[in-house]
Amino acid sequence: MPDITGTLAVAAVLIIAAVIFAFKSIQVVPQQTAWIVERLGKFHAVLNPGLNFIIPFIDKVAYKHSLKEIPLDTPSQVCITRDNTQLSVDGVLFFQVTDPKRASYGTSNYIIAITQLAQTTLRSVVGKMELDKTFEERDAINNSVVAAIDEAALNWGVKVLRYEIKDLTPPAVILQAMQQQITAEREKRAVIAESEGQKQQQINIAIGQKEAAIAKSEGEKQAEINKAQGQAAATVAIAEAMATAITNIAKASEQQGGMTAVNLQIAEKYVEAFSNLAKTGNTLIVPSNLGDMSTLVSSAMQIVKSQSPANPPVKP
């Protein structure tokens, strides 16, 4: 009976040991993770995501690395610029483990190594720039830091993806001076803009006055032209009316009794002219020879006859 009990106990121990051994030999690696297995203290293999088997008590999972992109906040530090100005710089670094074996054995702590290298590189890059350039050349600073760290991080099994400066803080005195400079620059631009506006206003006024003067002169010119054309037209109309009247008189004189009517009209005009002349003053003016009236009438009749169609005027 004691032998059976001992056998059962041994069997139970063996079963438990087998279960523990099987449990220890199974390793499930999560996604985006890599485990480093050492066998008797020496690197043996890299366990990829999924189900893996190892030898318990001989193999050991020494390191576990995440293959995801990792953001690393670098501590704020004071950098000296090229023009001897202190500048507090704070940034964040993004990296990713690409070689789990090198990340395990290339350095004792790749996170500390990357952080220290980022800080020293940042101080070196900022030290080559003036204060104003550091605010303008953030992308250049970021690229320089990434290039310097990435070259050294290859031996650590790490890939540096990017570096971003979070904050650039100069001393309070420098900030006040920069604010005054910005204010002065804005006031300068305002004065320039105002002067440009006044200049443009004067130009617009001069152009307007010029155009108004041109328009006025054009109007006066057109008015003179219109006036001259009107006078010319009036003169032509008067001449044509006189010619028509003379022609009508000439035609009427050829008819029976026409000459008598012409004589009568001329005599009336002659008498009317002397009457008006006498009214211009207190002196009464009469012809020295009343026979001159008949002579004047005869002369007028000769002129009427010479202008008639039967006796056209001789052209020179």
ZABA-602495 format. One record per residue: x, y, z of N, C-alpha, C in turn; residue in one letter. Coordinates in steps of 0.2 Angstrom, whole numbers, plus 5000, padded with zeros to 4 digits. Example, Ala and Ser with C-alpha at 12.3 -4.5 7.8 and 13.67 -1.06 7.14 Angstrom:
506649725039506249785039506649845039a
506449895035506849955036506450005039s
***
This chain:
500449945000500050005000500450065000m
501050075004501450135004501750134997p
501950084994502250094987501750124982d
501150104983500650134978500550204979i
500550224986500450294987501050334985t
501650314986502250344983502250354976g
502050294972502050304965501550354963t
500950354966500450404964500750474965l
501150484970501350554972501950574967a
502350524965502850544960502550554953v
502050514952501650534945501350594945a
501050614951500750684951501250734951a
501850724954502350784953502550784946v
502650724943502850724936502350764931l
501750754933501150784929501250854930i
501250874936501250954937501850984934i
502450944934503050974931502950984924a
502650924921502550934914502050984912a
501551004916501151054914501451124915v
501851124920502251194921502751204915i
503051144914503551144908503251164902f
502651134900502251154894502051234894a
501851254900501551324901502151364900f
502751354903503351394902503551394895k
503451344891503751344885503351384879s
502751394881502351434876502351504878i
502551544873502551614874502151654868q
501651694870501251724865501451804865v
501751824859502051894858501451934855v
501351994858500852034856501052064849p
500552094845500652134839501152194840q
501552214835502052264836502452264842q
502652204843503152194849503652134847t
504252144850504752094848505152074855a
505252014856505551984862506151954861w
506651974865507351944864507451884869i
507651824866507751764870508451754870v
508651744877509351724878509351644880e
509851614878509951534880510551534884r
510551514890511051514894511451574894l
511151634894511451694895511751724888g
511551694883511851714876511251724872k
511251774867510751794863510551724858f
509951714858509751654854509251674849h
508751714850508251724844507851784846a
507451804841506951864842506251834841v
505851834846505151804845504751864842l
504451844836503951884833503251884835n
502851924834502151924836501751854834p
501451824839501051764838501351714843g
501151654842501351594846502051574845l
502451564850503151544850503251494856n
503851454855504051404860504751414862f
504851404868505551404871505651354875i
506251344877506451284882506451314889i
506051304893505951324900506651314904p
506851364908507451354913508051354909f
508051354902508651364898508651424894i
508051434891507951504887507551554892d
507751614891507451664895507351724890k
506651754891506551814888506851874892v
507451904889507851954892507552024891a
507352034885507152104883506452104879y
506052154880505452164877505352234874k
505352234867505352304864504652314860h
504452374861503852394857504052424850s
503752394845503952424838503552484835l
503152504840502752564838503152624838k
502852684835503252744835503152774842e
503652794845503652814852503852894852i
503452934855503653004857504053014863p
504553054862505053054868505053134869l
504853154875504853224877505553244880d
505953284876506653304878506653354883t
506953354888506953404894507153474891p
506853524894507053594891507753614894s
508053644889508753664890508953734888q
509453764891509653834888510253824883v
510053854877510553854872510853934871c
511453934869511754004868511754014860i
511454064858511454074851512154104848t
512154124842512854144839512954214842r
512454254843512454324846512454324853d
512654274856512754264864512054284867n
511554254865510954264868510654194871t
510454194877510154134880509454114877q
509354054876508754034873508553964876l
507953964879507653904882507353864877s
507553804875507253764870506953694873v
506353684871505953624873505753594866d
505853524866505653484860505353414862g
505153384856504853314857505153274851v
505453214853505753174848505353114846l
505253094840504853034838505352984835f
505352924838505752864836505452804836f
505752754833505452684832506052634832q
505952574836506452524836506352484830v
506852474826506852444820507352374820t
507752374825508152314826508152294833d
507752244835507752234842508352204845p
508752174841509452144844509852204846k
509952244841510452304842510152344848r
509452354848509152394853509352364860a
509452294861509552264867510252264869s
510752264864511452254865511852314863y
511552354859511952414856512152464861g
511652474866511752524871511452504877t
511652524883511352504889510552534890s
510452594887509852624887509752664881n
509452644876509452684870508952754871y
508552754876508152814877508552864880i
508952854885509352904887509852924882i
510152874878510652894873510352944868a
509752924866509452974861509253044864i
509053044870508853104873509553154874t
510053124876510653154877510953184870q
510953144865511153154859510753214856l
510053214857509653264854509753334858a
509953334864510053394868510753424865q
511253384865511953404862511853434855t
511553394851511453414844511053484843t
510553484847510153544847510553614849l
510953604855511453654857511953674851r
512153624848512653644842512353674837s
511753654835511353684829511153764831v
510853774837510653834839511253884840v
511853854842512453894843512653924836g
512553894831512753924824512253974821k
511753994825511254034822511154094827m
510954154824510754214828510054204830e
509854244835509254234839508654244834l
508654294829508054304825508054244820d
508554214818508554154814508254094817k
508354084823508054024827507354024826t
507054084826506254084826506054064818f
506454084814506254084807506454014804e
507053984807507253914804507153854808e
506553854811506353794815506353734811r
506153734805506253674801506953644800d
507353694799508053684798508353654804a
508153674810508453654816508153574817i
507553564816507253504817507653454812n
507753474806508053424801508753404803n
509153454806509853444808509853404813s
509353404818509353364824509253294822v
508753284818508553214815509153184812v
509453224807510053194803510553174808a
510753214813511353194817511153134822a
510553134824510353074829510253014825i
509953014819509852954815510452924813d
510952954812511652924810511952884816e
511852914822512152874827511652824830a
511052834829510552784832510552724828a
510852714822510852654818511152594822l
511652614826512052564830511652544836n
511052584837510652564843510052534841w
509952514834509352484832508752524832g
508852594832508252644832508252684826v
507652704824507652744818507252814821k
507652864820507352934822506852954817v
506252964818505852984812505753064812l
505753104817505653174817505753204824r
505953264823506053304830505653374829y
505253394834504853454833505053494839e
505153554838505353604844504653634846i
504553624852503853644855503853714857k
504453744860504453804862505153834862d
505153904860505853934860505653994865l
506054004870505854054875506554094877t
506554154874507154194876507054234883p
507554264886507454294892506954354892p
506654374898506154424898506454494895a
507054504896507354574893507354564886v
507454514883507554504875506854504873i
506354474876505654474874505354544874l
505554584879505354654879505654694873q
506254684872506654724866506354704860a
506154634859505854614853505154644852m
504754644857504154674857504154754855q
504654784858504754854856504954864848q
505354814846505554814839504954804835q
504554754837503954744833503454804832i
503454834838502954894839503254954834t
503954964834504255014830504154994823a
504254934821504154914814503454924812e
502954904816502254914814502054994813r
502355034818502255104817502555134811e
503155104809503455124803503055114797k
502755044797502355024791501755074791r
501455094797500855134797501055204794a
501555234796501755294793501855294786v
502255244783502355234776501655224773i
501255184775500555174772500155244772a
500255284777499855344777500155394772e
500855394772501155444767500955414760s
500955354759500755324752500055344750e
499655344755498955364754498855434752g
499255484756499255554755499555564748q
500055534746500355534739499855524734k
499555464735499055444730498455494729q
498255524735497755574735497955634731q
498555654732498755714729498855694721q
499055634719499055614712498355614709i
497855594713497155584711496955654710n
497055704715496755774714497055804708i
497755794707498055824701497755804694a
497755734694497455704688496755734687i
496355734692495655764692495655834689g
496055874692496055944690496355944682q
496755904681497055904674496455884669k
496155834671495555814666494955864666e
494855894672494355944672494556004667a
495256024668495456084663495356064656a
495556004654495555974647494855974645i
494355954649493655954648493356024647a
493556064651493356134651493556164644k
494256154642494556184636494156154630s
494056094630493656054625492956084624e
492656104630491956134629492056204626g
492556244629492556304626492756304619e
493156264617493356254610492756234606k
492356184608491756164604491256224604q
491156264610490756324610490956374604a
491556384604491856434599491656404592e
491856344591491656314584490956324583i
490556304588489756304586489556384585n
489856424589489756494588489956524581k
490556504579490756524572490356494567a
490156424568489756394563489056424562q
488756444568488156484568488156554565g
488756584566488756654563488856644555q
489256594553489356574546488656564543a
488256514546487656494544487156554543a
487256604548486756664548486956704543a
487656714541487856754536487656734529t
487656664528487456634522486756644521v
486356634527485656634526485456714525a
485756764528485656834526485756844519i
486356824517486556834510486056804505a
485856734506485356704502484656744502e
484456764508483856804508483856874504a
484456904505484556964501484556954494m
484856894492484956874485484256864482a
483856824486483156804484482756874484t
482856914489482456984488482557024482a
483257024481483457064475483157034468i
483156964468482956934463482156944462t
481856934467481056954467480957024465n
481357074467481257144465481357144458i
481957114456482057114449481457094444a
481257034447480657004443480057044443k
479957074449479357114450479457184445a
480057204445480157264441479957254433s
480057194431479957184424479157174422e
478757174427478057164426477757234425q
477157244423476857304422476757344428q
476957404429476857444435477357424440g
477857384438478357364443478857414445g
479057454439479557504440479257564444m
478657574443478357624447478357604455t
478157544456478157524463478857524466a
479357514462480057514464480257584466v
480057634461480257704462479957724469n
479257704469478957724475479257704482l
479457644482479757614488480457644489q
480857654484481457694485481357764488i
480857794485480757864487480557864495a
480157814497479957804504480557794508e
480957754506481557734510482057794511k
482057834505482457894505482157944510y
481557954510481258004514481257984522v
481157914523481257884530481857894533e
482457884528483057894531483257964533a
483058014529483058084531482658104537f
482058074538481658084544482058054550s
482357994550482657974556483258014557n
483658034552484258074553484058144557l
483458164555483258234558483058224565a
482858164567482658154574483158144579k
483858134576484358114581484658184584t
484458244582484658304586484058354585g
484258414588483758474587483858504581n
484358484577484358524570483958484565t
483658524561483258494555483658484549l
483758424546484158414541483758404535i
483858444530483458434523483958434518v
483758404512484258404506484358474504p
484958484502485158554499484758564492s
484658504489484358514482483758454482n
483158474482482658424482482658384476l
482958414471483058374464483458314465g
483858314470484358254471483958194472d
483358204475482958144477482758104470m
482558144465482358114459482958074456s
483558114457484158084454484358014458t
484258014464484357954468483957904466l
483257914465482857864463483057834456v
483257884451483457854445484057814445s
484557834450485157784451484957724453s
484457714458484257654461483957614456a
483557644452483157604446483757574442m
484257614440484757584435485057524439q
485157524445485457464449485057404448i
484357424449483857364449483857334442v
483857374437483857344430484457304429k
485057324432485657294430485657224434s
485257214439485257154443484757104440q
484357124435483757084433484057034429s
483656974428483856914424484056934417p
483756984414483857004407484557034406a
484757064412485457094412485857074418n
486157014417486556984423487157024424p
487457024430488057064431488657034428p
489057074425489657054422490157034427v
490456964427490956944431491656974429k
492056994434492757014432493156964430p
***
